[in-house]
């Protein structure tokens, strides 16, 4: 005799398990969408508050000698569509601000425990979305090229954590080399001009010993390699053979120039270099060092309104 009752019971149990699993997965997806919707709602409220403040603020006068180009006008009474990080734009659509994947990655980096432009222990958003968008664009481009990722100037991982989250870094066959002192800008590498510009005071206010915390941050990504020390001394300790993405944010000229000299020959053609401080005021020595390097390498630096600079490693046939 065949045990049809037992067979039906097993089939029923299997179907029940499948339906239960599908229901649980649907609930997880629903909860995930709810969380993303809540993030978007909070961000929209923050933007609305910023826009309200912008409306209430007096529209600044043009600098002396400034002439409005034909077809343009000063948008008096019209709020900007982005107003943060010393950047205000009108009549533009920063669509990345509406992307759930970007927002998740951005907030992962922002909540890394840094205390740049906010008190220690604060979780306030300092709103560097546009700069982060540029870094993620360059990293996504590099994901399709041969070579590892390199970040010189990590701190708590504001950019690099966002990259790992945004690209699902464990799915890439790459190492991510993260160079930093993890305790601030080395005073002995500062020029007199950089000291006069307050770089030492900035280091004391913005940076502190964070190595152990950063190790914990990157534990989900086993191929994120922390290299602690000053540049250029720490560079030989990392066996980097090829680079498909390079971020340089060291706040002073000497280690930034050393990093460029070291990694430029290792960059894969087409790889993007992001210079975080290039276009900012009071960073003239960094900009001069990068301009001199770029002129010698025969490549132009694109200066962005975010204050960043971009270089692209040309194909060998295009190099001068």
N, C-alpha and C positions, 0 to 999 in steps of 0.2 A: 504494500500500500504506500502511495505517495503522501507525504505530509504537506498537503496543500495549505492547511491552516498555518503551519509554521512558516511556509514560504510567503504567504500573504502578510503575515505579521512582520517578517523581515522587510518585505517591500514597503509596507506601510511605515515602518520605523525609518527606513532609508529616505523615503519621501518626506517624512516629517523633519528629519535632520536637515535635508536640503532646503526645505521651505524655511525652517528656523534660521539657517545660515544666511539665506538670501534676505530674510527680514532683518537680521542683525546687521548685515552689510548695508542695507538700505538706511537703517537708522544711523549707522556711522557716517555714511555719506551725507545724510540730512543734517546731522550735528556739525559736520565739517563745513557745509554750506552756511549753516547758521552762524558759525564762528567767523567765517569770512565776511558774511553780510554785516555782522556786528563791527568788524574791523573797518569796513567801508563806511558804515554809519558814523563811527567815531571820527574817522578821518574827514568825512564831509562836514561834520560839526566843527572840527578844528579849522577847516578851510573857511567855513562860513564866519567863524569868529575872526579869523585873520582878515577876511574881506570886509567885515564890518569895521574893523579897526582901520583898514586902509581907506574906507570911505570917510571915516571921521578925521583922518589925518589930513593936514594941509598938503596940497600938491607942491612939491619943491620947485623952486625956480630953476631955469636952465643955467648951466655954468656960463660965466662971462665969455662972450665970443661964440657961443653955440648957436648954430642956425638949424632950424627944423628943415629937413629935406622936403622937396615938393611931394605932395600927396600924403604927408604925415601930419599928425597933430598931437599935441599933448593931451592925453585922455582925461581931462579934468572931470571929476565926478564919476568916472568909470573905474570899477575895481579891477585890479590885476587878476589874471587867471593863475598865477603863481607868485607868491610873495614870501620868500624865505632865503636864508643863507646869503644875504646881501644881493639877492637877485629878484627883480620884479619884471614880469612880462605881461603885456596886454595883447589881446586878439590872437593868442596862441592857444593850442589845445594840448596840454601835456597828458596824452592818453595813458601813459604808463602809470599815472596816479590812480587809474581805475582798474588796473590789472591785479587780480587777487594773488597771482603767483609772485608778482613784484612786491606787493604789500607784505606778504608773509615773509619773504626773504629780507626785505628792508627792516622789518621790525625785529627779526632775529638778530641782525647786526646791531641795531639801535639799542636793544636791551641786553648788551653784552657786558654791562657793568662799567662802562667808561665814565669818566667825569670831565669830558671836554665840554666847555661852555655850559656846564650844569654842576650843581654841588655833588659831592661824593654821596653815593647811595640814592641819588635821584633817578627816576625812570622817565624824566621829561624827554620828549622828542625834540631834538634840536633841528629837525627838518632839513636834512641834507639829501632829500629825495633825488634832486636832479643830478647831483654829483654821483650818487649811488647808481642811478640809471645809466650814466656814462660808463661806469666801471663794469656793470653787469653786461652792457652791450659789448664791450671789448672782450670780456671773459667768454661770453657766448660765442663770439667770433673765434676766439682761441680754442674753444672746445673742438672745433672741426679741423684743427691743424695738429701736426706732429709736435710733440714736446710737452714739457711740464709747465705748470703755472708757478710764478714767482711774485711774492709781495715783499717789498722792502719798506718797512714801516707798518707795523701791524697793530700795536697797542693791544686793545682787548679783542680785536677782530671785527671791527665794525663793517668793513668792506668784505673781508675774506669769509666771514661767517655767512654773509648775504650771498656770496658767490656759491659756497658749498650747498646752501639750501636751494638757491635758484636753479642750479645746474644738476642737482642730485649727484654730487661729485663722486660718490662711490660707484656710479655707473660709468665713469670715465676711466680710461686706462692711463692715468696720469698721477704724478706726485704734485703736491702743492707745497712749495718751499716758502716758509714764513720767517723772514729775517727781522730781528728787532733786538734791542737791549732788554725790552720788556720792563724797563724802569725809567724811561725818559730819554731826553736828548743829551748826549755826552757833551758836557761843557767844554772839555779840552779840544773838541773838534769845531767849536764855534769861532768865527772870526770876530774881530773887534766890532765890526759893523753889525753883525748878527746879535752880539751881546747888547749893543746900544739899542737895537730894535726890540729888545725885551724877550729874546728867545729863551734865556735861562729862567726868567720869571714865568713865561708861558709853560715851560717844561714842568716847573714845580707845581703849577696850578692844574695842569691838564693830565699829567702822567704820574704813575706810581708803580711800585713793584706788582706786576700782574701775571708773572710767568705761570704759577701754579693754576691760577684761575683760567688762563688761556688754554693750558693743557687740558683741563676739564671741558672747556667749551668745544674743543676739536676732537674729543674722544669718539664721537660717532663717525669720524672720517679717519680711518687708520693711515691713509696716505697723505695726510696733512703733516708736514715735517717742520717742527719748530726749531729754529737755529738761533740760539741766544748769543748775543755779543755785538760788538761794534763792527760796522762796515768801514774799511775793507777786511779787517782781520778775520771775520767769521766766514767770509766767502769760500775759502779753500776747503772748509769742512763739509760743504754740500756738493756731492757728485752730480751736479746738474750738467747734462750733455746737450740738451736742446730746450728751448723755451718758446711757448706759443702764446703766452700772456705775461706782461710785466707791469706791475704797479709800483710806482716810486713815490713815497710820501715820508721823507725823513726830516723835513723841516729846516735843514741846513745844507749848504752847498757841497761841502767836502765829501760826505758819504754818498750823496746823490750822484755826483760825478763819478766816483769810484764804482758805484753800482752799474752805471751806464757803460763805463769802459769795460767792465767785466762781462756783462750779460749781452751787450749788443752783438758780439760775434756769435753768440749762441742762439740768437733769435731766429726762429723759422721765418722765411720770407712770407710776408702777409700778416705777421703777428703785430699786435697793437701794444704800444707802450702808453700808459696813462701817468702823467706828471701832475700830482694833485695840487701842488702849490704854484705852478708855473705862472699863471696870470694874476696872482694876487699882489696887491700893494704890500710894500715892506718885505718883499721876498726877492729883491732885485739881484742879490748875489746868486741865488738858485737859478733865476731866469738867465742871467748872464752865463753861468756855467753850462746850462743846457743849450743856449743859443750857440755858444762856441763849439760844443760837442756836435750839435746838429749840422753846423756849417762844415765842419771837418768831415762828417759822415756823408755829407751831400744830400741831406733830407730836410724837408721843412717841418716845423712844428705848428700844428693848428692850435691857436689860442681860443678857448671856448668862453662863453659868458659866465660859465660856472666858476671860472678861475683856473680850470684844469688846462693842461696841454696834451696834445695827442701826437704821437709819431707812429708811422707804419714802416716796418722793415721792408724795403723794396726787394723785388726779385733781383738776382745777381746781375742780369743783363741791363737793368735800369739804374744800377748804382753808378755814380760818377767817380 
